[in-house]
Amino acid sequence: MWSSLPFDLLAKVFFFLSPDSLARSRSVCHHWRTCADAYPLSSWPSMLHHHHQQPPWFVAFPTRNRKPSYYVHNPVSKRWHVLSLELLSNPIRIIASIGSLILLRATNSTVLVLSICNPFTRQFRHLPVLNIARTNPAVGVVVLSSSQYSPSPHFRVYVAGGMSDAPGGGATYDSTVDMYDSKLNTWQIVGPMPVEFSVRLTVWTPNESVYIDGVIYWMTSARAYSVMGYEIVSNKWQELRVPMADKLEFAALAQRNGRLTLVGGNCRSDACVWELNEGEIWRLIEKAPIELGMKLKKGNASWDGVKCVGGDGAICLYRELGSGMVVWREDGEKGRWGWSWIEGCCFISGKQVQSVSIRGVIIHPNIAPSPIFVE
């Protein structure tokens, strides 16, 4: 009976499956796989709403790519999975999520080389070469389409600062901003930037960024910490102070309910969460439970080595793959945020997993085919 159901009826059944269950269903038979490919569920408005209500997944990439694989945590089944990275010929590092996609950069090149992939369908392609070859610039991502969880969201990538070749030889700090548009599939120089901002972005700023209300924000990695913002329409730059800037042992930016959020750990063993309000005023809104913080730090007093990633509906504090995570997550039904502990990835299918250094990202998985990977 199931093999003879019309595609539209079978697709409605698929609608209620979680992404991992749907992936397994596609491998049952040719009829089911054809149905899933012919009716990309994530393009339905109702499916987009359903997709958004599901908790996001944590994807962990080993920072040194010792093996061609990466790890994902399913918050529904509370299980870790390992997936292959054999499609990637070069070592990579995560930069940001783009809806259900991930922006990557190659680590075997001194100049910035970007690519995108869907870690669940293993689709992959390189972005075009930048107008200016840059070393170690800041990278920011803006998702423009309202249906950001569709297989092909409309997005832009902004690249600012970095080192480039000087006209007379040698290298210099580049004081321009390059922008990639996914619909046009091209880069264009969109404006200048102050040289002092270019220097700070190049030397002290990691690639992770947050976009809120027309502004891309980066956290400087130098202590005392500060936040640098780029208003994309007016091409204006600004610097924001950070609370307890000289006392934080780690600091990271996230987006929560449409507001810029700062997460940091101080020498008094607290992990604090601030929210940026009107007038550029930071307001302390939450502290992680002390017992969870101690568990993450393995009883140590210092927050050194702790990393943070935020996404739609969740903020994760983590260390290595096997060390576990402290998560502050929104409960969609109750409308409240609560703290919880997620065990690290130590065993998969009964086999021990080596605890390696990782870089994480939070995404909503999507296994629908995407035309964005057709060059």
Disulfide bonds with the S-S distance in Angstrom:
none
